[in-house]
Every structure is written in C-alpha cells, then in structure tokens.
Amino acid sequence: MGISLLLGLAALGLVAAAWHRFEGRWDRRLFGREQGANHANVGPGGAARWLAAHPGARVLDVRSRGEFARGALAGAVWVPLAALADSGEVDAWDRAAGLLVYCAGGYRSRKAVELLQARGFANLQHLHRGYGSWRLAGFPVVFPSAPLGRSPGGAP
C-alpha cells in the first residue's frame, strides 16, 4: 500500500508539472506583447483592480449554462465557448474596449482568448484559474438566470 501511494503521488506530480509547463507556454503565446494589443493573464485581485479601473469594460463568461446559473461575476455576459465563434453579438462589440474573459478554471477561457484575438480584440484580460480562483479569493458573485448573451441584469 505504501508503494502504491508513492507511485500515485509521483504520477500526480508528473501530470501537474506537465500541465504547468504546457500552461506556461500557452500563456506566453497568448499574453505576450503584440503591437497595439494589451492582453494579460490576471489573478482575482488583479482582475478586481482592472475592473475598478475600467468601469466600461465587459465581462465575458464562457462556461456552461448550469455553471453560469450557479454563480457569476457581476455584470458578466454569458456566451458559452461553443457558441462564441458564431456569436453575432460579440461581433458587434468594440474591439478596443476592455474585456475580461473567464471560465471555471482557465482552459475554456484561454480558448476564448485565442478566438477573440483572432477577431481583433485588442484589450483582453484573462482571469487566471477562472471563476474558482475568484470565489476562493472571496470576491462577490451574483446568481443569474439570464438568457444567452445577456448579463444578469438583463441588459445585453
């Protein structure tokens, strides 16, 4: 039993190290300096400060409907990742205005950042470790029941 536990922990450590390395490369590619672009991977405190400094910024939640209903950042607009590529609403958004993007843990929101960068969005902030990190840090959330592409308050 002791050997099995040690092997299991070693395997878990290898997987975590591999993910950390993969995530680091992905982040360097997504959030590296581009001419005329401001893309950043921010933790919950940085996201809260950025939102306070950019009151007109949008917040985009790319999680599932059920995840969104169980809690979201205030003012978030819900467009699940699967619908983001075809979202006409997102096409109408100002590409120079600030946009904070998040999901549950960071994977889907990184995919969303890739899509949004390809569509010319120049000021993207990514919530590192997603909604889970926001909740763990103790920041406030709302419990919306909003349709696709709408904020919890009902405004687009």
Legacy VTK file of the C-alpha trace (Angstrom):
# vtk DataFile Version 3.0
C-alpha trace
ASCII
DATASET POLYDATA
POINTS 156 float
0.000 0.000 0.000
2.856 2.410 0.754
4.472 1.847 -2.668
1.135 2.305 -4.464
0.558 5.571 -2.660
4.048 6.819 -3.522
3.642 5.821 -7.178
0.253 7.530 -7.313
1.647 10.713 -5.805
4.610 10.626 -8.184
2.262 10.223 -11.169
0.110 13.090 -9.931
3.207 15.245 -9.540
4.312 14.459 -13.109
0.887 15.333 -14.506
0.815 18.605 -12.553
4.319 19.507 -13.748
3.404 18.712 -17.364
0.250 20.838 -17.146
2.176 23.710 -15.558
4.726 23.615 -18.390
2.009 23.417 -21.073
0.030 26.243 -19.464
3.142 28.418 -19.208
3.895 28.036 -22.923
0.274 28.720 -23.823
0.213 31.824 -21.613
3.431 33.177 -23.138
1.901 32.783 -26.599
-1.491 34.293 -25.648
-0.313 37.101 -23.401
2.997 38.035 -24.979
3.444 41.549 -26.261
1.722 42.299 -29.571
1.968 45.621 -31.333
-1.109 47.665 -30.370
-2.558 44.966 -28.083
-2.960 44.742 -24.326
-3.563 41.142 -23.293
-2.924 39.978 -19.733
-3.384 36.903 -17.576
-4.500 38.285 -14.186
-5.353 36.706 -10.856
-8.540 37.564 -8.972
-7.038 40.601 -7.225
-5.631 41.933 -10.484
-8.966 41.334 -12.217
-10.859 43.207 -9.481
-8.420 46.140 -9.720
-8.626 46.127 -13.535
-12.445 46.112 -13.456
-12.463 49.003 -10.949
-10.114 50.983 -13.215
-12.151 50.179 -16.361
-15.815 50.704 -15.442
-16.931 50.401 -19.087
-15.259 47.034 -19.615
-17.274 43.943 -20.448
-17.034 40.682 -18.549
-17.451 37.521 -20.633
-18.342 34.161 -19.048
-17.735 31.212 -21.410
-18.894 28.424 -19.056
-21.963 26.229 -19.472
-25.491 27.452 -18.682
-25.547 25.431 -15.451
-22.196 26.783 -14.287
-23.321 30.336 -15.048
-26.572 29.859 -13.110
-24.595 28.666 -10.052
-22.771 31.985 -9.840
-21.022 34.573 -11.996
-19.048 37.781 -11.766
-21.326 40.820 -11.544
-22.287 42.158 -14.962
-20.990 39.111 -16.820
-22.375 38.366 -20.253
-22.808 34.645 -20.853
-21.745 33.249 -24.212
-20.599 29.631 -23.884
-17.335 28.790 -25.627
-19.110 26.524 -28.136
-21.254 29.493 -29.287
-18.526 32.130 -29.204
-17.208 31.567 -32.726
-20.672 32.174 -34.204
-21.844 34.899 -31.830
-23.113 37.886 -33.774
-23.430 39.800 -30.509
-19.686 39.531 -29.882
-19.031 40.728 -33.449
-20.825 43.972 -32.571
-18.613 44.697 -29.543
-15.933 47.385 -29.628
-12.654 45.575 -30.219
-10.625 48.298 -28.485
-12.732 48.309 -25.302
-11.642 46.178 -22.358
-12.902 42.621 -21.977
-12.320 40.294 -19.016
-12.784 36.642 -20.014
-13.247 33.713 -17.624
-14.481 30.143 -17.300
-14.415 27.710 -14.383
-10.683 27.012 -14.261
-8.959 28.701 -17.199
-8.910 26.235 -20.093
-12.060 27.309 -21.966
-11.371 30.991 -21.352
-7.888 30.608 -22.860
-9.553 29.067 -25.930
-11.926 32.062 -25.951
-8.967 34.481 -25.752
-7.491 32.772 -28.844
-10.778 33.227 -30.723
-11.145 36.848 -29.612
-7.550 37.697 -30.511
-8.144 36.261 -33.992
-11.223 38.518 -34.263
-9.133 41.596 -33.476
-9.886 42.284 -29.810
-7.019 44.414 -28.509
-7.621 44.650 -24.742
-8.232 41.174 -23.301
-7.806 40.294 -19.651
-7.941 36.621 -18.710
-8.925 35.563 -15.182
-6.168 33.099 -14.283
-7.650 29.897 -12.824
-11.109 31.253 -13.619
-14.231 31.540 -11.520
-12.830 29.093 -8.976
-9.959 31.448 -8.142
-12.361 34.389 -7.901
-14.546 32.505 -5.395
-11.571 31.238 -3.375
-10.286 34.798 -3.081
-13.634 35.807 -1.576
-14.773 38.251 -4.259
-18.527 38.776 -4.673
-20.627 36.849 -7.175
-24.208 37.037 -8.426
-26.604 34.189 -9.162
-28.096 34.973 -12.569
-30.831 33.368 -14.584
-30.174 35.152 -17.855
-30.617 34.032 -21.464
-27.715 33.512 -23.864
-25.649 36.625 -24.409
-27.311 38.635 -21.661
-25.967 39.975 -18.405
-27.659 39.005 -15.119
-29.439 42.350 -15.085
-30.974 41.580 -18.472
-29.024 44.209 -20.406
-27.051 42.977 -23.419
LINES 1 157
156 0 1 2 3 4 5 6 7 8 9 10 11 12 13 14 15 16 17 18 19 20 21 22 23 24 25 26 27 28 29 30 31 32 33 34 35 36 37 38 39 40 41 42 43 44 45 46 47 48 49 50 51 52 53 54 55 56 57 58 59 60 61 62 63 64 65 66 67 68 69 70 71 72 73 74 75 76 77 78 79 80 81 82 83 84 85 86 87 88 89 90 91 92 93 94 95 96 97 98 99 100 101 102 103 104 105 106 107 108 109 110 111 112 113 114 115 116 117 118 119 120 121 122 123 124 125 126 127 128 129 130 131 132 133 134 135 136 137 138 139 140 141 142 143 144 145 146 147 148 149 150 151 152 153 154 155
